[in-house]
Amino acid sequence: MTALFAILTFQAILGALDMLLNHEWREHLPSRPGARLEQALHAAREWLYGMLFLALAWAQWQGSWAWLLAAVLLGEILLTAWDFVEEDRTRVLSPNERVMHLVLSMGAGAVCTLMLPLVLQWSRLPDAVVLTRHGYWTGLFTLFAIGVWVWAVRDTWAAITLYRLHKGART
């Protein structure tokens, strides 16, 4: 679990930097009319990452519940692929953002690689969500979940606002 938690921590930090440096500071996505779908995709991924952080921080997901974690990861992968297409359709990414997205994708691949054996192991156990703690990781991942959910609310609100303001636009 330590390797998984370390990579997820890296993902959280790099993801936050990507949002702040590229999406907010450089691109101003929350106020860009053409970014409403991209904002919605970011929000959806943030909701999923918050679920994953909290789920791993506090519980062991056994039996069929383990597949819920796999579904969250699959959802994140599909949303990321859609987001890549949407970004290429609506704007030119800076080299910095392209590299950050590449590294984040590699990190997500590592998370999936480490999660698969865990999901398989947990899926063989009786159905249960067993509360557990992982030392300081529990607190850190709880903070990550709260932080990413705060940002999910913000990005959801931005997407809704952009949609309402620019209903007739085709972007």
C-alpha positions in Angstrom: 0.0 0.0 0.0 2.9 2.4 0.6 3.9 2.5 -3.1 0.3 3.1 -4.1 -0.2 5.8 -1.5 3.1 7.5 -2.5 2.1 7.6 -6.2 -1.4 8.9 -5.3 0.3 11.6 -3.2 2.5 12.5 -6.2 -0.7 12.6 -8.4 -2.5 14.9 -5.9 0.4 17.3 -5.7 1.1 17.4 -9.5 -2.6 17.6 -10.3 -3.0 20.6 -7.9 0.0 22.3 -9.6 -1.5 21.6 -13.0 -4.8 23.1 -12.0 -3.3 26.2 -10.4 -0.5 26.9 -12.9 -2.1 25.8 -16.2 -5.9 25.8 -15.8 -6.2 28.9 -13.5 -3.1 31.1 -14.0 -2.2 30.6 -17.6 -5.5 29.6 -19.3 -8.2 31.1 -17.0 -10.4 28.1 -17.9 -13.2 28.9 -15.4 -14.0 32.2 -17.2 -13.3 31.0 -20.8 -16.6 30.3 -22.6 -15.1 27.5 -24.8 -14.0 25.7 -21.7 -17.3 24.7 -20.3 -17.1 21.0 -21.2 -13.5 20.9 -20.1 -14.5 22.4 -16.8 -17.2 19.8 -16.4 -14.8 16.9 -17.3 -12.3 18.3 -14.7 -15.0 18.5 -12.1 -16.2 14.9 -12.8 -12.6 13.6 -12.4 -12.1 15.6 -9.2 -15.3 14.0 -7.7 -13.9 10.6 -8.6 -10.4 11.3 -7.2 -12.0 12.6 -3.9 -13.9 9.3 -3.7 -10.8 7.3 -4.3 -8.7 9.2 -1.7 -11.4 8.9 1.0 -12.1 5.2 0.1 -8.5 4.2 0.4 -7.9 6.3 3.5 -10.5 4.8 5.6 -11.6 1.4 4.3 -10.8 -2.0 2.8 -13.3 -2.7 0.0 -14.0 -6.4 0.0 -16.0 -8.7 -2.2 -18.1 -7.0 -4.9 -17.3 -3.6 -3.2 -13.7 -3.9 -4.5 -15.1 -3.6 -8.1 -16.5 -0.2 -7.1 -12.9 1.0 -6.8 -12.0 -0.5 -10.1 -15.0 1.3 -11.7 -13.9 4.6 -10.2 -10.5 4.1 -11.8 -12.0 3.1 -15.1 -14.2 6.2 -15.0 -11.2 8.4 -14.4 -9.4 6.9 -17.4 -12.3 7.4 -19.7 -12.8 11.0 -18.5 -9.1 11.7 -19.0 -9.2 10.4 -22.5 -12.3 12.6 -23.3 -10.6 15.6 -21.6 -7.5 15.1 -23.9 -9.7 15.1 -27.0 -11.6 18.2 -25.7 -8.4 20.1 -24.9 -7.0 19.4 -28.4 -10.3 20.5 -29.9 -10.6 23.8 -28.1 -7.1 25.2 -27.3 -3.4 24.8 -27.8 -1.7 23.4 -24.7 1.6 24.8 -23.5 4.6 22.4 -23.5 4.5 22.6 -19.7 0.9 21.4 -19.6 1.5 18.7 -22.1 4.4 17.3 -20.1 2.4 17.6 -16.8 -0.5 15.7 -18.4 1.9 13.0 -19.7 3.4 12.5 -16.2 0.0 12.5 -14.6 -1.2 9.8 -17.1 1.9 7.7 -16.3 1.1 8.1 -12.6 -2.5 7.0 -13.3 -1.1 4.0 -15.1 1.1 3.2 -12.1 -2.0 3.6 -9.8 -3.9 1.1 -11.9 -1.0 -1.3 -12.0 -0.8 -1.3 -8.2 -4.6 -1.3 -7.6 -5.3 -4.3 -9.8 -3.8 -6.9 -7.6 -5.3 -5.2 -4.6 -8.8 -5.2 -6.2 -8.4 -8.9 -7.1 -7.3 -9.8 -3.6 -10.1 -7.8 -1.9 -12.7 -9.2 -4.4 -12.1 -12.7 -3.2 -13.1 -11.8 0.4 -16.7 -11.7 1.7 -18.6 -8.6 0.8 -17.9 -5.9 3.3 -16.5 -2.4 3.7 -14.1 -2.8 6.6 -13.0 0.4 8.3 -9.3 0.7 8.7 -6.5 3.2 9.2 -3.2 3.6 7.5 -1.3 5.9 9.9 -0.6 9.4 8.6 -1.8 8.4 5.1 -5.3 8.3 6.5 -5.2 12.0 7.5 -3.3 13.1 4.4 -5.7 11.3 2.1 -8.7 12.8 4.0 -7.2 16.2 3.4 -6.7 15.4 -0.3 -10.3 14.3 -0.6 -11.6 17.5 1.0 -9.3 19.7 -1.1 -10.2 18.0 -4.4 -13.9 18.1 -3.6 -13.7 21.8 -2.8 -12.1 22.2 -6.3 -14.8 19.9 -7.8 -17.5 22.2 -6.4 -15.7 25.2 -7.9 -15.2 23.5 -11.3 -18.8 22.3 -11.3 -20.0 25.8 -10.6 -17.8 27.2 -13.3 -19.1 24.7 -15.9 -22.7 25.4 -15.0 -22.1 29.2 -15.1 -20.3 29.0 -18.5 -23.1 26.9 -19.9 -25.8 29.3 -18.7 -23.9 32.4 -20.0 -23.1 30.9 -23.4 -25.9 28.5 -24.2 -26.0 29.4 -27.9 -22.2 29.0 -28.4 -21.1 25.9 -30.3 -17.8 25.4 -28.4 
